[in-house]
Amino acid sequence: MNKLKGGGTLPDRASWRQLCNGLVGGTTGIFMLAMLGEYTGVPWLMAPFGATCVLLFAVPASPLAQPRNVIGGHMVTALIGIMVLYLAGNSPLALALAVGLAIMLMQALRVVHPPAGANPIVIILAGKSVIGLSFLVTPVLFGSVGLVFIASLLSNLGKQTPWPTYWHGVRRKSQKQP
């Protein structure tokens, strides 16, 4: 129980620039997806994207906020949610198993994105009458790519640290000197 005492220190307060990045980024990202959904008549927005905005615009250097993780994490977990919904239904056990499988697969594929862990819950609670394979395209794929696009634009304006840290995460073999 000694470990529960903690002992670390609080992170520094966010700078004025960081606060504004969160405000502008989160507002722009969600507004864009909401307007695209209204304009096209198909959903571009889902609740986990609010948490995705927190990572993209408040802690953009985090490995959890990189494009590979955002897009890959949302796609993997949505697919798991749809598969479990159609194969096992919407029981409490199905919900729990879907989240556990989603976490395991995100870890195995190196695309951990915590907001995406909510996708199986959203999908299974919505049910078969609302969710089909098209859900993978919109809102999941189009929405996550849209947020990455907005983050890419906003994060590279001005003198702040460029984002993303990496796109795909594939390691290049070091070239041998002749």
C-alpha positions as CSV (number, residue, x, y, z in Angstrom):
1,M,0.0,0.0,0.0
2,N,3.0,2.3,0.3
3,K,3.1,2.7,-3.4
4,L,-0.3,4.4,-3.3
5,K,1.3,7.5,-1.6
6,G,2.7,8.7,-4.9
7,G,5.6,11.1,-4.5
8,G,6.0,12.6,-7.9
9,T,5.4,16.3,-8.6
10,L,2.7,17.9,-10.6
11,P,3.6,18.7,-14.2
12,D,4.2,22.4,-15.0
13,R,1.2,24.6,-15.8
14,A,0.4,24.8,-19.5
15,S,1.7,28.0,-21.1
16,W,-0.7,30.5,-22.6
17,R,0.3,29.2,-26.1
18,Q,-0.5,25.6,-25.0
19,L,-3.8,26.7,-23.6
20,C,-4.7,28.4,-26.8
21,N,-3.6,25.4,-28.9
22,G,-6.1,23.3,-26.9
23,L,-8.9,25.8,-27.3
24,V,-8.4,26.4,-31.0
25,G,-7.5,22.8,-31.9
26,G,-10.3,21.1,-30.0
27,T,-12.9,23.7,-31.2
28,T,-11.7,23.5,-34.8
29,G,-11.5,19.7,-34.9
30,I,-14.9,19.0,-33.4
31,F,-16.6,21.9,-35.3
32,M,-15.2,20.6,-38.6
33,L,-16.4,17.1,-38.0
34,A,-19.8,18.3,-36.8
35,M,-20.2,20.5,-39.9
36,L,-19.1,17.8,-42.3
37,G,-21.7,15.5,-40.7
38,E,-24.4,18.1,-41.1
39,Y,-23.4,18.9,-44.7
40,T,-23.1,15.3,-45.9
41,G,-25.9,13.7,-43.9
42,V,-23.6,11.0,-42.6
43,P,-21.9,10.9,-39.2
44,W,-18.3,12.2,-39.0
45,L,-18.3,12.6,-35.2
46,M,-18.4,10.2,-32.3
47,A,-17.8,10.8,-28.6
48,P,-14.3,9.3,-28.4
49,F,-13.1,12.1,-30.8
50,G,-13.4,14.6,-27.9
51,A,-10.8,12.7,-26.0
52,T,-8.7,12.3,-29.1
53,C,-8.7,16.1,-29.4
54,V,-7.3,16.3,-25.8
55,L,-4.3,14.2,-26.8
56,L,-3.8,15.9,-30.2
57,F,-4.0,19.5,-28.9
58,A,-2.9,19.3,-25.3
59,V,-0.1,16.7,-25.4
60,P,0.9,16.4,-29.1
61,A,4.4,15.0,-28.4
62,S,2.9,11.9,-26.7
63,P,3.3,8.7,-28.6
64,L,-0.4,8.2,-28.0
65,A,-1.2,11.3,-30.0
66,Q,0.7,10.4,-33.2
67,P,-1.2,9.8,-36.5
68,R,-0.5,6.1,-36.6
69,N,-2.0,5.7,-33.1
70,V,-5.0,8.0,-33.7
71,I,-6.0,6.4,-37.0
72,G,-4.9,2.9,-36.3
73,G,-6.2,2.8,-32.8
74,H,-9.7,4.0,-33.8
75,M,-9.8,1.6,-36.8
76,V,-8.7,-1.5,-34.8
77,T,-11.0,-0.9,-31.9
78,A,-14.0,-0.1,-34.0
79,L,-13.5,-3.3,-36.0
80,I,-13.3,-5.3,-32.8
81,G,-16.5,-3.6,-31.5
82,I,-18.4,-4.4,-34.7
83,M,-17.1,-8.0,-34.7
84,V,-18.1,-8.6,-31.1
85,L,-21.5,-6.9,-31.6
86,Y,-22.3,-9.2,-34.5
87,L,-20.8,-12.4,-33.1
88,A,-21.5,-12.1,-29.4
89,G,-24.3,-9.5,-29.0
90,N,-24.5,-6.7,-26.4
91,S,-24.2,-8.5,-23.1
92,P,-22.0,-7.1,-20.3
93,L,-19.5,-9.8,-21.0
94,A,-19.5,-8.9,-24.7
95,L,-18.8,-5.3,-23.8
96,A,-16.0,-6.2,-21.4
97,L,-14.4,-8.7,-23.8
98,A,-14.5,-6.2,-26.7
99,V,-12.7,-3.6,-24.7
100,G,-10.1,-6.1,-23.5
101,L,-9.5,-7.4,-27.0
102,A,-9.3,-3.9,-28.3
103,I,-6.6,-3.0,-25.8
104,M,-4.7,-6.2,-26.5
105,L,-4.8,-5.6,-30.3
106,M,-3.8,-2.0,-30.0
107,Q,-0.8,-3.0,-28.0
108,A,0.2,-5.8,-30.4
109,L,0.0,-3.5,-33.4
110,R,1.7,-0.6,-31.6
111,V,-1.3,1.8,-32.1
112,V,-2.4,2.4,-28.5
113,H,-4.7,5.4,-28.4
114,P,-6.7,5.5,-25.1
115,P,-9.8,7.4,-26.5
116,A,-10.2,4.5,-29.0
117,G,-10.7,2.2,-26.1
118,A,-14.3,3.6,-25.9
119,N,-15.1,2.7,-29.4
120,P,-16.3,-0.9,-28.7
121,I,-18.6,0.4,-25.9
122,V,-20.1,3.1,-28.2
123,I,-20.6,0.5,-31.0
124,I,-22.0,-2.2,-28.9
125,L,-24.4,0.1,-27.0
126,A,-25.6,1.6,-30.3
127,G,-26.5,-1.8,-31.5
128,K,-26.9,-3.6,-34.9
129,S,-29.8,-1.3,-36.0
130,V,-27.3,1.6,-36.1
131,I,-23.9,0.1,-36.6
132,G,-22.7,-1.7,-39.7
133,L,-19.4,-2.0,-41.5
134,S,-19.9,1.4,-43.0
135,F,-19.2,2.8,-39.5
136,L,-15.6,1.9,-40.1
137,V,-15.5,4.5,-42.9
138,T,-17.6,7.2,-41.4
139,P,-17.2,8.3,-38.7
140,V,-14.2,6.2,-37.7
141,L,-11.8,6.5,-40.7
142,F,-12.9,9.9,-42.0
143,G,-13.2,11.4,-38.6
144,S,-9.8,10.2,-37.3
145,V,-8.1,11.3,-40.5
146,G,-9.9,14.7,-40.3
147,L,-8.6,15.3,-36.8
148,V,-5.1,14.3,-37.8
149,F,-5.3,16.7,-40.8
150,I,-6.4,19.6,-38.5
151,A,-3.7,18.8,-36.0
152,S,-1.1,18.7,-38.8
153,L,-2.2,22.1,-40.0
154,L,-2.6,23.8,-36.6
155,S,0.5,22.3,-35.1
156,N,2.8,23.5,-37.9
157,L,1.7,27.1,-37.9
158,G,4.1,29.5,-36.2
159,K,7.2,28.6,-34.2
160,Q,5.9,25.8,-32.0
161,T,7.3,22.3,-32.1
162,P,6.4,20.5,-35.4
163,W,3.9,17.7,-35.3
164,P,3.8,14.7,-35.8
165,T,6.8,13.1,-34.2
166,Y,6.4,10.2,-36.6
167,W,3.7,9.1,-39.1
168,H,4.1,5.4,-39.6
169,G,6.8,4.4,-37.1
170,V,8.6,2.1,-39.5
171,R,12.3,1.9,-38.6
172,R,14.7,2.3,-41.4
173,K,17.7,0.0,-41.6
174,S,20.8,2.0,-41.0
175,Q,22.8,2.3,-44.2
176,K,26.3,0.9,-44.1
177,Q,29.2,3.2,-44.9
178,P,31.0,2.2,-48.1
